[in-house]
């Protein structure tokens, strides 16, 4: 590829674009980020020097073989990505697991957990919490509440009794601090007491980077109980290094082959 870049920079009409691509790549590849999409402009621009290199390889005896191998690599990676994305992701599996819990269960859902429809009890609790912090139900939530009052909610669409963590806590991912939201102090001053006060029986924790630094701020809350179920997107035993959608992995070239299903969180 270095040879291709040299050929491209030697061409005046390509020089400005390649200098931009190299500067862009240097910035985003030296800053920690799991968003591979930031490198998409670089991938597109590098097609120019790759084409020039391909023309040169055609003059070599083994050039065609090298070109085929070079093109086969992204084709295999793309096929693997398509295979993974065709499978149910971790949020979809979590939704089905939560729906199967006993009817008396009240689930605290992590910020990165699935967006689930609340049942009547969950909506009443949510409205009470919102009023305490000076907020109201949003339009969709208000409409769902009205449908319950009208009796137009089908039994299959009753939802689950849950409370999202962001409704009761302010969570600092960088600091690892979990604080009770202003206005809810009457329920308690400690996270565990708050969860008990709102009747939580289960906790859905989303650990996107197991063992990360700083550790997941909500990890301590989840450790107080036993695991009812664990959804692990990784292949083999033990937790994965990271649990992100395959397009947002730290090193997707190998990461695509270390998961058995896409992880959303």
C-alpha positions as CSV (number, residue, x, y, z in Angstrom):
1,X,0.0,0.0,0.0
2,X,3.0,2.3,0.6
3,X,3.9,1.9,-3.0
4,X,0.4,2.8,-4.1
5,X,0.4,5.9,-1.9
6,X,3.7,7.0,-3.4
7,X,2.3,6.5,-6.9
8,X,-0.8,8.6,-5.9
9,X,1.1,11.4,-4.3
10,X,3.2,11.7,-7.4
11,X,0.1,12.5,-9.4
12,X,-0.7,16.2,-8.9
13,X,-4.5,15.7,-9.3
14,X,-4.6,13.1,-6.5
15,X,-2.1,14.8,-4.1
16,X,-4.5,17.1,-2.2
17,X,-7.0,14.3,-1.6
18,X,-4.4,11.8,-0.3
19,X,-2.8,14.4,2.0
20,X,-6.3,15.0,3.5
21,X,-6.9,11.3,3.8
22,X,-3.5,10.7,5.6
23,X,-4.1,13.6,8.0
24,X,-7.7,12.4,8.7
25,X,-6.5,8.8,9.3
26,X,-3.6,10.0,11.6
27,X,-6.1,11.9,13.7
28,X,-8.8,9.3,14.2
29,X,-6.5,6.3,14.4
30,X,-4.5,7.8,17.2
31,X,-7.6,8.8,19.2
32,X,-9.6,6.2,21.0
33,X,-13.0,5.7,19.4
34,X,-15.2,2.8,18.5
35,X,-16.8,4.5,15.6
36,X,-15.3,3.0,12.4
37,X,-17.5,5.2,10.3
38,X,-15.1,8.1,10.8
39,X,-12.6,6.2,8.7
40,X,-15.0,5.7,5.7
41,X,-13.7,8.9,3.9
42,X,-10.2,7.4,4.1
43,X,-11.3,4.1,2.7
44,X,-12.9,5.8,-0.3
45,X,-10.0,8.0,-1.1
46,X,-7.5,5.1,-0.8
47,X,-9.2,3.5,-3.7
48,X,-7.2,5.8,-6.0
49,X,-3.7,4.7,-5.0
50,X,-5.0,1.1,-4.8
51,X,-6.1,1.4,-8.4
52,X,-2.7,2.7,-9.5
53,X,-1.0,-0.1,-7.6
54,X,-3.2,-2.6,-9.3
55,X,-2.2,-1.3,-12.7
56,X,1.5,-1.8,-11.7
57,X,0.9,-5.3,-10.4
58,X,-0.6,-6.4,-13.8
59,X,2.9,-6.0,-15.2
60,X,4.3,-8.6,-12.7
61,X,4.1,-12.3,-13.2
62,X,2.4,-12.8,-9.8
63,X,0.5,-9.6,-10.0
64,X,-2.9,-11.0,-10.8
65,X,-2.7,-13.5,-7.9
66,X,-1.8,-10.6,-5.5
67,X,-4.7,-8.6,-6.8
68,X,-7.2,-11.5,-6.4
69,X,-5.9,-12.1,-2.8
70,X,-6.1,-8.4,-2.0
71,X,-9.7,-8.2,-3.2
72,X,-10.7,-11.4,-1.5
73,X,-9.9,-10.1,1.9
74,X,-12.5,-7.3,2.1
75,X,-15.0,-9.6,0.3
76,X,-14.6,-12.3,3.1
77,X,-14.9,-9.6,5.8
78,X,-18.0,-8.1,4.3
79,X,-19.6,-11.6,4.0
80,X,-18.8,-12.2,7.6
81,X,-20.4,-8.9,8.6
82,X,-23.5,-9.7,6.6
83,X,-23.7,-13.1,8.2
84,X,-23.6,-11.6,11.7
85,X,-26.0,-8.8,11.1
86,X,-28.6,-11.3,9.8
87,X,-28.7,-12.8,13.3
88,X,-30.8,-11.5,16.2
89,X,-28.8,-9.0,18.2
90,X,-28.4,-8.9,22.0
91,X,-31.1,-6.4,22.5
92,X,-33.6,-8.5,20.6
93,X,-32.7,-11.5,22.8
94,X,-32.9,-9.4,25.9
95,X,-36.4,-8.3,25.0
96,X,-37.6,-11.9,24.7
97,X,-36.0,-12.9,28.0
98,X,-37.5,-9.9,29.8
99,X,-40.9,-10.7,28.4
100,X,-40.7,-14.2,29.8
101,X,-40.1,-13.0,33.4
102,X,-42.8,-13.6,36.0
103,X,-45.7,-11.0,35.9
104,X,-44.7,-9.6,39.3
105,X,-41.1,-8.7,38.1
106,X,-40.1,-5.1,38.0
107,X,-37.0,-4.6,35.9
108,X,-34.4,-1.7,36.2
109,X,-33.1,-1.3,32.6
110,X,-29.6,0.0,32.0
111,X,-29.2,3.1,29.7
112,X,-28.0,0.9,26.9
113,X,-30.7,-1.7,27.3
114,X,-33.6,-2.3,24.9
115,X,-36.4,0.2,24.6
116,X,-39.5,-1.7,25.8
117,X,-43.1,-0.7,26.0
118,X,-44.2,-0.2,29.6
119,X,-47.3,-1.9,31.1
120,X,-49.9,0.1,33.1
121,X,-47.9,-0.2,36.4
122,X,-44.7,0.9,34.7
123,X,-46.4,4.0,33.2
124,X,-47.9,5.0,36.5
125,X,-44.5,4.7,38.2
126,X,-42.9,6.6,35.4
127,X,-45.4,9.5,35.6
128,X,-44.8,9.7,39.4
129,X,-41.1,9.9,39.0
130,X,-41.3,12.5,36.2
131,X,-43.6,14.7,38.4
132,X,-41.0,14.5,41.2
133,X,-38.3,15.9,39.0
134,X,-40.5,18.5,37.4
135,X,-41.2,16.6,34.1
136,X,-44.2,15.0,32.4
137,X,-44.9,12.0,30.2
138,X,-43.8,12.4,26.6
139,X,-46.4,12.3,23.8
140,X,-45.9,8.6,23.0
141,X,-46.0,7.7,26.7
142,X,-49.1,9.8,27.3
143,X,-50.9,8.2,24.3
144,X,-50.1,4.7,25.6
145,X,-51.5,5.7,29.0
146,X,-54.7,6.8,27.4
147,X,-55.0,3.6,25.5
148,X,-54.8,1.7,28.7
149,X,-57.5,3.8,30.1
150,X,-59.6,3.2,27.0
151,X,-59.0,-0.5,27.2
152,X,-57.7,-0.6,23.6
153,X,-54.3,-2.3,24.4
154,X,-54.3,-5.9,23.3
155,X,-53.1,-8.5,25.8
156,X,-50.2,-9.3,23.6
157,X,-49.1,-5.7,23.7
158,X,-49.4,-5.1,27.5
159,X,-45.6,-4.5,27.9
160,X,-43.5,-5.1,31.0
161,X,-43.2,-3.4,34.3
162,X,-39.8,-1.6,34.2
163,X,-38.0,1.6,35.1
164,X,-35.1,2.9,33.1
165,X,-31.9,3.8,35.1
166,X,-31.7,7.3,33.7
167,X,-35.1,8.1,35.2
168,X,-33.8,7.7,38.7
169,X,-30.0,8.2,38.5
170,X,-27.3,10.4,37.0
171,X,-24.5,8.1,35.9
172,X,-21.0,9.3,35.3
173,X,-19.3,6.9,32.9
174,X,-15.9,8.6,33.2
175,X,-16.1,9.1,37.0
176,X,-17.9,5.9,37.9
177,X,-20.2,7.9,40.2
178,X,-24.0,7.1,40.4
179,X,-26.1,9.8,42.0
180,X,-29.8,10.1,42.7
181,X,-31.6,12.5,40.5
182,X,-32.5,15.8,42.0
183,X,-36.1,15.7,43.2
184,X,-36.0,12.0,44.2
185,X,-34.1,12.4,47.4
186,X,-37.3,11.5,49.4
187,X,-37.0,8.0,48.1
188,X,-33.5,7.6,49.6
189,X,-29.9,8.8,49.1
190,X,-28.3,5.5,48.1
191,X,-28.9,3.8,44.7
192,X,-29.8,0.5,46.3
193,X,-32.5,2.2,48.5
194,X,-33.9,4.0,45.5
195,X,-34.3,0.7,43.5
196,X,-35.9,-0.9,46.5
197,X,-38.3,2.1,47.0
198,X,-39.6,1.8,43.4
199,X,-40.0,-2.0,43.8
200,X,-37.2,-3.2,41.5
201,X,-36.8,-7.0,41.6
202,X,-34.5,-7.5,38.6
203,X,-31.6,-5.5,37.1
204,X,-30.6,-5.6,33.4
205,X,-27.0,-4.5,33.2
206,X,-25.3,-3.8,29.9
207,X,-21.5,-4.2,30.2
208,X,-20.2,-2.9,26.9
209,X,-16.5,-3.2,27.8
210,X,-16.0,-5.9,30.5
211,X,-13.2,-5.0,32.9
212,X,-12.9,-1.6,31.3
213,X,-11.2,1.4,32.9
214,X,-13.1,3.0,34.6
215,X,-15.3,0.0,35.4
216,X,-19.0,0.1,34.5
217,X,-20.5,2.6,37.0
218,X,-23.6,0.4,37.6
219,X,-21.6,-2.9,38.1
220,X,-21.8,-2.6,41.9
221,X,-25.6,-2.5,41.8
222,X,-25.8,-5.7,39.8
223,X,-23.4,-7.7,41.9
224,X,-25.8,-7.8,44.9
225,X,-28.0,-10.5,43.2
226,X,-27.5,-13.6,41.1
227,X,-27.7,-13.7,37.3
228,X,-31.1,-14.9,36.0
229,X,-29.7,-14.9,32.5
230,X,-26.5,-13.7,30.7
231,X,-26.4,-12.8,27.0
232,X,-22.9,-13.1,25.7
233,X,-22.2,-12.1,22.0
234,X,-18.8,-13.6,22.0
235,X,-17.8,-17.1,20.8
236,X,-16.4,-19.5,23.2
237,X,-16.4,-19.2,27.0
238,X,-15.8,-16.1,29.1
239,X,-16.9,-12.5,28.5
240,X,-15.7,-10.7,25.4
241,X,-13.2,-7.9,25.4
242,X,-15.9,-5.6,24.1
243,X,-19.6,-5.9,23.3
244,X,-20.4,-3.5,20.5
245,X,-22.1,-3.8,17.2
246,X,-19.5,-5.3,14.8
247,X,-19.2,-2.1,12.9
248,X,-18.1,-0.3,16.1
249,X,-15.4,-2.6,17.4
250,X,-12.0,-1.6,18.5
251,X,-10.4,-3.8,15.9
252,X,-13.1,-5.1,13.6
253,X,-10.7,-7.1,11.3
254,X,-10.4,-9.8,14.0
255,X,-13.4,-8.7,16.1
256,X,-15.8,-9.9,13.5
257,X,-14.6,-13.4,14.1
258,X,-14.7,-13.3,17.8
259,X,-18.5,-12.8,18.1
260,X,-21.4,-15.1,17.3
261,X,-24.1,-12.4,17.2
262,X,-24.2,-8.7,16.9
263,X,-24.2,-6.8,20.2
264,X,-26.3,-3.6,20.6
265,X,-25.9,-1.5,23.6
